[in-house]
Structures are given as structure tokens and as C-alpha cells.
Amino acid sequence: MKIQEILTQSITKSIQELFQVAIDKIEFQQTRKEFDGDITMVIFPLLKLIKGNPVELGNKIGNYLVENVSEVKAFNVVSGFLNIVISDDYYINFFNQIKNNEQFGFVTPTSDAKAVIVEYSSPNTNKPLHLGHVRNILLGYSVAEIIKASGKKAYKTQIINDRGIHICKSMLAWQKFGNGETPTTSGLKGDKLVGKYYVRFEQEFQIEFDNEIKNNLNVDFVNQCIEFTNTNEWNETIDEGIKEYIENGGSDDISEREEYVKEVLHPKVLKKHFKNIYFNRYSKIGAEVQQMLLDWEAGKPEVIALWKTMNQWVYDGFEQTYESLGVNFDSYYYESNTYLLGKEVVQLGLEKGVFEKDPDGSVWIDLTEDGLDRKIVLRSDGTAVYMTQDIGTAIQRVKDCKEKNIDIEGMVYTVGNEQDYHFKVLFLILKKLGFDWAKSLHHLSYGMVELPSGKMKSREGTVVDADDLIEEMTKTAQKLSEDLGKLEGYSDDEKTKLYNTIGLGALKYYMLKVDPKKSMLFNPEESVDFAGNTGPFIQYTYARIQSILRKADFDFSLNIQTELHPKEKELIKQIELYPEVIQNAAQHHSPALLANYTYDLVKEYNSFYQTVSILGEENQVKKVFRVQLSQKVADIIKSAFHLLGIDVPERM
């Protein structure tokens, strides 16, 4: 039994016996470093039930614990805080129980444990994976692994956006300008080749648009642009732009804000929407690509053949990137197969009164009483919208799992925070339709990844390609490792593997240590630093411990009873937290909790390493115990990093 559980039972009993009061919750916190103690009970909540001085109450409870609880060695009271000193025997006994447990912290799922579906990646097939995808992929993969470690089953999936106007843009550009080049003839990965033509389409459209604005400004086009500035969409876009400006640190001063709207926001929004109007109604290349989409929907053989060929190039490229990142999936869904799903659910919703039909034949759901708005689920022409598709896909996934005798508890959608509202609506609709599992749906909403140079734009070809990023991280790790000069005796293959382990570890840890909800600035060089809260720093500590274990030429497998050094005690206290951290990380879908716990553990170990002698200790019992303690820390580093998708090197 953990010390907090022991104390909760004992303190509850003491309060009942001393004050004849029943209490159902005890509040604990970590003891502040300036006071003696291992765990602190907060006295103040008791004052609502027991009249008296908090110091007097603390002393009475403390004396009871010392007299009746063998694990409690001493106590002190500071104001309304009871600082409790736990005996060395408790920590040594705890350590002896878990030191050889390779699954420490993990809960093995029972045969009837329910499962969680975790969706992540879900890219478009018109470009390679980029830095933003990397954060999504690493978060989703790690959350699935953490959920499994917490005692549930988890299944990894994605929905690949393989249809639509953006896919046709790459296809048309390749058809017009590609001269038949392929991944084989060009030497490019398939996803990069297709992405090249997506950028080419946008470049050709930009040339056409600029020429129109400069030379042939159409009166109808200008009038439609002016009309747009009087629409609700215009007003909403400007309001969102102001909100984003304030959230990113812009001044709330009215005059400065008005200047930003006039000088920056208006031109930016005008340019974007004027281009959209021109593309949809006047562009020649825009008309060609829209016709290609119609041909795809009509099943025109040559268009379908080109679509299948180019998509396969992309899938092959994606798989190489996934393999480099060390992630995998249990199932794949494709939008070309799912975009009609959900239409039959609309009829069910109409019968239940969840949906309502407008006079024009379109179908809506009114969520205004739930603090949201009216949302369309079927257009007047009978075509589905994205919301309808997502409803159908969720239901289909549960059906597919039931066919495999998998009982689904819920789903986690790893999608950027720009889709927060979409998922609020989706989850609420599924609940109103009466699906029990809809109560356990979660949107793993994450913030944007930016670089020191600013935002990335796929259309302009300014994104950071995931493959290029992995290569850059490996090269940076190589340079820093060579500068440290500790690679003597390594073969070329061992060096290459080490550079990759360090580079990927740096990338993954830097991404995952940040709370998913927060936007982040990714600095590649900072992430590979061998000091501070970085992956390489933690990997280096693991490798250092492996060096100690290799040099320990004696039997260190026996259970030990010894008096603890304060640093040993602090380290065991940190180790004891690991199972709870896994559960919290699973509950909150936050690998950051696990990453930062691992960093705290490593900091505590390095403080221990610098304070006490390990292999140089003359007392054999203490030496054995310190080697055992080092080994357990290494085991937890490896275990935690496995859940983050990070490898650890045996030598560095």
C-alpha cells in the first residue's frame, strides 16, 4: 500500500477517535524543501468541522500517527501544515518490492477491458507530412501507448483525406506540367513529388490572378468583392482576426488595434477572399480543376486511374516517414470511402426529432439551447457535409470493432485547436443520437507549431518537411556528438544509429514536453542541447547509468536493508510517483506530464550521483543498494521514453 493510502486511512481514524468527526477526504501536498518531512497534510480544511487552533490540531494528529503508525517516524507542524517524516524502512521495503518488476507502473489490461480508439495523423494526399503533422503524430501515438500502459486497450487509426479539390489540384498540375515524371524517374519520394505539383498549381493560379488584377479587372468581380465586405462572413473573419491578434500579444489599446485592423487585417482578409471569389467564378485553371473533381465524382476512368496512381505514390511516401518516426496504425480509413457515410443517420435523427428539415430540403440541428448554433448536416441537394461524414465514420468505427469483438469505450481525436468548435458539435450530436460511447469522446486539441522564422504555408511551399526535419535533427546530433569527442571505438553503423537515436529523441521530447493545448515554438538546435529539459540530457543520464552497471562486477541482486541517505530517500520518493503519473497522463491525454516527470526523476538522480559515491563507496551494502537504485532509475527512464516513442542508447 502506498504511503498516501496508509496515511489517509490512519488520519481518518485518528480524527474519528480524537474529535469524533468523520471526514471523507484528506488533502496532501509535497513538503516544502525548507522543512523536515516527506509528505504534508493540510490542516485548514479540518477547521470547518473542528473548532480549534490548527497547530494544536496538527500536533494531536501527529502524535497519534507516531504512536500508532509504524511508517511514521516523526512530524512537525508549521502554521496549518502537518509535515510528516516517513521511516526509511517504508521506502526500502517499497523499493525491494518493485526493483525487479519490469512492468512497474503499468497496469495489464484484463480480458474484458474496454478499448479506446485514438485517431491521429489523418493527412491530405496532396503533400508530404510536415512539422505540424509531426506534433500531431507524436501526440497521438504517445497517448495511445500511455492509455495501454494505464490498463486499457487502445487502437490507433487515421482517416486519410484522399479526395476533394485540393487533391485534384496536384493531379491537374501533374497532368499539365509533369511530363510523365514518377517517383522512380525523378528520384523523389512519392509524397514529395505530389506536393511539388500542389505548389505548382498554386503558383500557376497566382500568376493568373495577379495578371487579372493588373490587366483585366472584371467589373462583376470587383462588385462581388465589395459585396463581400458587407456579409456576416466578413465581419466574423475580422472579429476572429482581432481575437487572434490579442491572444498573440497584440496591444489592446483601441487606437493601436484599429491601426492593425486597417493596415494588416483588412488587406490580408481581402486578399484571401478576393482570391477565393476569383478562383470559384473566374479562374480558367480553377474551372479546370473543378471539372476534374466533377469527373472524379462521376467515376471517369482516366481520372480515377490517375487519382489511384498519385495517391499510391503518397501512401508509399507516408509509410517511409512513419517508419522513420517509429509510429504505426492498427487501421486506416479513407475519405473516399467514408464521405457518403452518415447520410442514413440523418434519417434516423429526423425520426428521433434530433434533426429538423428546412423548406428548401436541407437538414439542420438546432444547438442554441446548448450554447452553440444551428448546424447543417445535409445540404438541400442531398449532399453530405464534413460533419455528416464524421458522424458516420465514428459510428462505422464502432461497428467495425464490434465485428472483431472489441468493446469500445470511447475515442480520442488528435486534431489542432482550430477545430475545437467542430468537435464540440460532433460529440453533442452523437450524444443526442443516443450512442452510449459518445459520452467518452475526447478532442485532443493541440496548438500550432511555429519556427523562429514564423508560420508555415503549404500552398507556398514554405512548410518544414517532416523527412527534412528528421534528417536535420540527425545531422545536428552528429555535430554535437562529434564536438563532445566521446565516440572512440564506435563503428560507423553504431555512430549512425546513435545520431538517429539522439536526433529523434530530441525532436520527440521537445514536442511532447509541452502541454498539448499550448502553441509552441520549435527550435531544432535548442532541442538537441545535452543540458536542461531535453531528450538528449535524459538519454545521456540513461547511458551514464548503463556505464555504471557495466562496471559493477559484483552481485547486486539481493534485497538490502540500510539507513538511507537523504538523496536516496528523495530518489525513491520520485520513483514511487511513476504509476500515478502514468494514470494522470492517460486521464488527461497529456504526454507532457510523463515527459516532465522523467526530467524531474533525472534531475533527482543527477543530484544523487553528484552527492554520494556509488562504485567508490566502501560499504558494500550501501554500494549494492546505490547500484540497484541506479538500475531502477534507468528502467523507468527507458519505460517512460518507450511510452513517448523515444529510444535510449546504451552508450553516448
N, C-alpha and C positions, 0 to 999 in steps of 0.2 A: 504494500500500500504506500502511495506517495505521501510525503510529509504533510502536504497541504490537506489531504484527506484525513490523515491521523489527527492533525490539529483541529480541523473542523469538527470532527466527532467529539474530541476531548473538550474543546472550548464550549461547544453547545451543552455538553453535560455539566461543565463547571458552572455555567451561567444558570442552569436549571437548579443545581444544588445550592449555589451561593446566594442567588437572588430570587429563586422561584419564578423565573421568567423563561418562557420558551422562545427561541429565536431560530429562524429558518435560513438565515444567511450570515456568513462571516466574511468580512472584507479584508483581504490580504494585499500586501504590496512588497516590493523588494526593499530590504533595509538599506537606508542611505549609508554611503561608504564611511561617513564620519562617525557612525555609531556602531557599537558592537552588536552583532546579530546576523542571522541568516534569512529570517523572514519576519515581516512586521504585520501585526494585527492592528487595524484602525479601530480605535475605541469610540470615536464620536458617534457613530450610528446607534450605539447602545444607550446613549443619553436620552433618546426618545422613549425608551422603555424603562430605564433605571435612573432614578434621580441620584446625583452624587457627583463627586469630583472625578474627572477622567483619569487622573494619576492614581487616585485611590482604587478605582475600578480595575485599572491595569495591573496594579500591584497584587490585588486579590486573585485575579485570574492567573497572573504569572506564577505566584506561589503555588496555586493549585496544580499548574502544569508541571512544575519542577518536582512536586511531591508525588504526582500520580502518572506521569508520562515519562517512560524511560528514555525516549528520544530527546526530551528537552533537558538541556544541561544547565542553562541559566537564562536570565532575562534582565531587561532594563526598560524603564518607562520614560519617554520623553514627551511631555505635553500629553496629547491624546493618542500616542502611538506606543504599542507594546512590542518591543524588539525582542525576538525570541532566538536564543542560541541553541542550535541543534547539535547533538553529540556526534563525535567522529564515528562512533560505531554505526550510527544510522547510515552515514554516507558510504562507509567502507562496505557494509553489508549490501547496500543497494548496488554499489559498483561490482561486487563479486557476483551478484545475481545476473548482471547484464553484460559483463565484459566479454563473454564468449558468444553472446546472442547476435548472430549476423543479421537478424531481422529486427533488431532493436528499433523501436519507433514505428514499425509497420504493423498494420492490422490485416491479417489474412482474411479475405472475403469468405463468408460462409457460402454454402452451395445455393442457398436461397436469397443471397444478397441481391438487391436491385442494382440496375445499371444506369449510368449517366452517359448520354451521347454528347461528345464535345466536338463542335464544328470549328474548324479554323482553316486558314489559308484562303480557300474559295476565290481564286483569281479569275481574271478575264483571260481569254486565249488570244489576246491581240498584242501581247508584250511580255517581256521576261519579268520575273519576280524582282522586286526592288526593296530598298531599305524598309519602307513601310510594311511590306509583306513580311519581312524578316521578323519584325516585332510581333506581328500577328501570329506567325507560325510558331515562334519560340514560346509565346504565352500559351497558346492553345495546347501545344504538345506537353509543356510542363504541367499545366493544370490537369490534364488527363492523367499523367503519371502520379501526381500528388493525390488525386482522387482515388486512384487504385491503391496507393500506399495507406490511405485513411480507412480502407476496409470495404470500399465499394468496387463494383466493376465499372470500367469506363471503355467506351468505344469511340475511336477517332474517325471523323468523317469530314468531308468537304463537299460543297456544291460548286461545280466549275461553270462559270458564266461563259458558255461557248456559243452563244447566239446573240443576234442584235446588230444594230447599226455600227457599233464600234468594231465588231468582228469583220463586218463587210468592208469597212474602210481599209483594213490590212489586205483583204482579198483583192479589192479593186485596184489598189496601188500596185500590188504584185503583178496583177494581170496587165496593167498598163505600162509598168516601168521595170518589171523584174527580169525580162528576157529569159524566163525559164530557170532562173538560178534556184538551187536547192541547198539544204544544209551540207550535202556532200560536195557539190561543186564550189560552194562559197567558203567552206571551212568554218562556218558559223554554227553555233548551237541553234536548234530549230526555233526556240522561243525568241532568240535574239534576231534571227532573220525575219521572223514575222513582225517583231517590234520595230525593226528598221523600216518596214513598209507602212506601219501605222504612223510613224513620224513623217514619212514621205508624203502620205496622204494629207496630213495637216499642213505641211509645207506648201504643197500644191494649192490647197484651199486658201491658204493665207495670201499667196501670190494673186490668186483670182480676186479675193476680197479687197486687197489693197488696190488692185488695178481698178476695180469698180468704184471704190471710194474716191480715187484720184481722177478717174477719167469719165466715168459713165454714171454718175449718181442718179439713180432712178427716183422719180418724184413719189411714186407709190411707196417705195422702200423708205424714203425719208419720212413720209406721213405716218407709216406704221411704226417707225422708231419713236416718233414724237408721241403717238398714241400710247405707246408702251409706258411712258413716264407718268401716265395718269391711271395706271392699273394698280390693283392691290398687290400684285406680284412685285412690282417696282418698289412700293412702299415697304413691303415685308423684307425685300432684299436689302434695302438701305438700313432698316432697323437692325437686321442681323449683322450687317457690316459695322454699325456703330457699337453693337454689343461686343463683337469680336475685338474691335479696337480698344475698348475699355478693359476687357479681360486680358489683353496682351500688354497692359501697362500704359495705354494712351491716356492723355490728360482728360479729366472730367470737366475741365473749365469750358464753359459754354462757347466762348469765342474761339478757343483752340479746336474744339470739337467741330464747330461749324466750318472752320477753315479746312479741317481734314475731310469732311464730307464734300465740300466744294472742290478742293484741289486734287483729292485722291480717290475718294469713294465713287463720286458721280462718274468721272471718266472711266474708272475700272468697270463699273456695272454697265455703263452704256456700251463700252467696247464689247463686253462679253455677250450681252443680249442682242446688240445690233448684229453681231456675227451669227448668232443663233437664228435670228429672223432671216438674214440673208441666206444662210445655209438651207433652211427649210423651204424657202419660197423662190429664191432667185438663182442660186448657185448651179452651174452646169455639172460640176463634179459631184455636188451634193445630190442632184437629181439622179445621177448615175448610180450612186451608192444606195439611194433609197429604192431604186428599181431592183438592184441586186438583192436587197432584203426581201422585197416582194417575191422575187424569183425563188429565193430560198424557201420562203413560207409556202410557195406553190409547189415546191419539190422539183424544180427544174434540174434535170440530171447533171448537166455540166457544172452548175453552181454547187450542187450538193457534193459532187466529186471533188471540186476544188476546196470546199469547206472541210471535208474529211481529211484531205491531204495536209492542208496547212495546220489544222488542229492537231493532227498526229505529230507534226514537227514540234509543236508547242508542248504537247504532253511528254514527248521524249526529253525535251529540254528541262521541263519542270522536274522530272524524275531525277535527273542528274543533280539538280540543285538541292532537292530534298535529301538525296543520298549524302551530299556534301555537308548538309546541316545536321544529318543524323536523325531525321524525323520520319515518321511513317503514318499510314492511314489504314483503317480497317475496312472502309467502304468509300465509294465515290458516287456522287450524284451529279447529273449533268442538266443544265438548264434547258437544253434542247429536248430532254425527256420529261422535265417537270413543269414547263411553263404553262401547260394546259391543266395541271393538277389543281384542285381546289374549286373548279367550276361547279362540280357536282355538290360540293359542300355549301355553295351559295344557296342552292335549292333547299337543302336541309335547314340552313339558317333562316330562310324565308318562312318555312313551315313552322319553325320554333318561335318566330317573331323577333329573332335576333337582328335580322336584316330587314330593310324596307325598300320597296321599288318606287322610283320616281316616275312621273308621267312619261318621260322620254325612254323608259325601259331600263335605265341604269339602276344598279343596286347599291345601297349605301348601308352603313351602320352609324347610328347616332350615339356618340360617346360624350356628349356635352355634360350629361349628369355625372360623368366620371371625371370631369375636369379636362377632357380632351375635346375633339371636334368631330364633325361628320367626316367619315372616310369612305371613299368609293371602293367597292370590291368587284364590281363588274361594270364595264362601260356599256353605253346604250346600244352599241353594235354587237354586244355579246362577248367581247374580248376581255381577257383577264388582265389585271394589273399585278405589279410585283407583290402586293400584299396578299392577293388571292393565291399566287404561286407559293408564297412562303407558308400560308395556311395549309395548302395541300401537301407540300413537301414534309412539313412536320408530322402530319397525320400518316403519310406514307412511310416515314422512317419508323414510326411506332409499329405500324403493320408489319414491315419487313422484319423487325426484331422479334415480334411475336411469332412469326413463322419459324424463327430459329430458336424458339423457347427462351427468349431473352426478355425479362421483365423490366421495362423502362420506368425509372423513377422521374427523370427529368432530362433537360437538355441545357447545354451551355453554348451560347453563340459568341464566338470571338470576332467582334466587328468593331470598327472605330466609332468614337463617340459622336460622329456626325449623324449616326443612325439611332441615337438614343430614343427619339420620338417614335420612330418606326417600330421599334421592339416593344415599347410600351403599348402601342396599339395592337400589335400582333398577339402579345401574351394575353391582353384583355379579351380580344375576340375569341381566342381558343378557350379561355375560361368560360365565356358566355355560351359557347357552343357545347359546354358540358364535359370536356375532356379532363379527367382527374389529374393526369400528368401535367396539365397546363399550370397547376399550382407550383410546380417545381422547375419552371423555366427561368433561365438567368442570362442576361446580356452582359458578357464580359467586355465592358466598354473601356476602350483604351485611347489615350491621347496621341496626337500626331508626333512623329519623329522628325526633327529638323536637324540640319547640319549647321556648323558655324557659318557657312555661306548662305544659308536661308532655306526656303521651301523648295520642294522638288515638283516638277511638272512633267507628266508622262508625254503629253502631246508635243511638248517642245524638246523632248529627248534629254531633259536635264535631271532625270532621276539617277539615283545611285543604284546601279545594277547589283543584285544580290551576289552573283558569281564574282564580279569585280571586287566587291566589298570583302568577300571571303579571301580572295587572293591577296588583297591589300593587307588584311589583318595578319595573314600568314607571313608576308614579307616584313611587316613591322615587327612581328615576334622574332623573326630570324635576325633582324638587325640588332634588336635589343639583347637577344641571347648571345650573339657573337661579341657584342660590346662587353658583356659580363665576363666572357672568356672562360666559361666552365664546361666546355663541350669536349674536353680532351677524352679520347677513347671512344667517341661516338662514331658509328658508321654513317655514311651518307643517308641511308634509309632511316636510321634512328633519328638523325637530325631532322629530316623532312617530316617524320611523324611527330616529333616534338614541336616543331614550329607550327604545325597544323593544330595540335592539341592546345598549345598556348594561345594561338591566334583566335581559334573558335571559342575557347574558354573565355577569352577577354570579351569578345563580341557578345556571347550569350549572357555572361554575368552582368555586363554593363546594361544590357537591355532589360534583364529580369530583376535587377535590384531596385528599380524604380517602380513605385506604386503604379499599377496599370492605368489608373484613372488620370494620371498626370501626363501632360505632354513632356517630351524630353528632347534635349539637345545631345546628339551623339557625336562624340569626339574620339575618332579611332586611336590617336596616339595616347590620349589620356587613359583609354580603356586598357591598354597593354602595359601600363605602369606596374612595376614589380613592388610597389609600396602603396599602402592605402586600401580603400574598399574596392578592390579589383579582383577579377578572376585569377590572373597570374600570381598575385600575392598569396591567395588561398592555395593555389596549386603548388607554389613554392614551399609553403608550410607542410603540405602533404608529402612532398618529395623529401623534405628535411627529416620528417618522422621516419620515412622509409629507410633513409640512411642510418638513422639510429637503430632501427630494428635489424638491419643487416649486420651492424657491428655488435649487437647484443648476442655474444657467443655463449649464452647460458640459458638454462631453463627458466622461463618466466610465465609458466602456465598455471602455477599453483595459486590458490586463494591466499590473500595476505591480510593480517591484522596488524595495524600500525597506527601510531599517532600521526595525525595529518598536519602537514604544513598549511598555513592559510591559503597559499596559492593552489595547493592540491584540492583543498576543500572548495574553493571558488570554481575550479575547473569541473569538479563533479557536479556542482550545482547547475552549471551551464549544460552539462551533458544530460542531466535529468529533465531539462526542458524540451528535449528533442521530440518526443512523442506528441506533446501538446502543440508544438509549433506546426507539425505536420497536419494535425487536425484543424488548427486555425487557418492554415494556408488553404486547405481543402474547402473549408466552410466559406471563406471569403474569396476563393478563386484568385489567390494572390501569391505567386511565386516569390514576390518581393519579401514576404515575411520569412520564407525559408532562406533566401539568399542572404539577408541581413543577419539572421540568426547565425548562419555559418561564419560570416565575417566576425561576429561577436565571439563565437567559440574560438576562432583562430587568434583573435587578439588576446583572449584569455590564456590560450596555450602559449603564445609567444612571451607573454608576461611571466608565466610559469617557467618557460625554457630559459629566460634570461635571469631569473631569480634563484633557481635551485640547480644543483648539479644532477645530471641523470646518470650517464655511464660513468662519470667520475666520482659518484657517491660511494663512500667507503662502506657504509652499512648495506649489506646485501639485501636485507628485507626491503629497505627503502628504495634501493636501486631497482629491484624487481617490480615493485609497485609503480614506480615512475615510468618504467618501460611499458607496463600494462596500460597505464593511463594514456601514454603517448599513442599506443596502438589503437585504443578505443577512439581517441580524437580523430585519428586518421580514418578509421572505419566510418565515422559519422560524416566526415568531410566527403568521402567517396560516395556514401549513401545519399547525402543531400545533393551533391553535384549530379548524381545519376538522375534524381528527380527533376533537376534543372536541365537535363540533357547535356551535361558537361563531363568530359573525360578528365582523369587526373594522371599525371606522369609519375613513373616510379623514380625517375631521376630528372634533375634540372640543373 
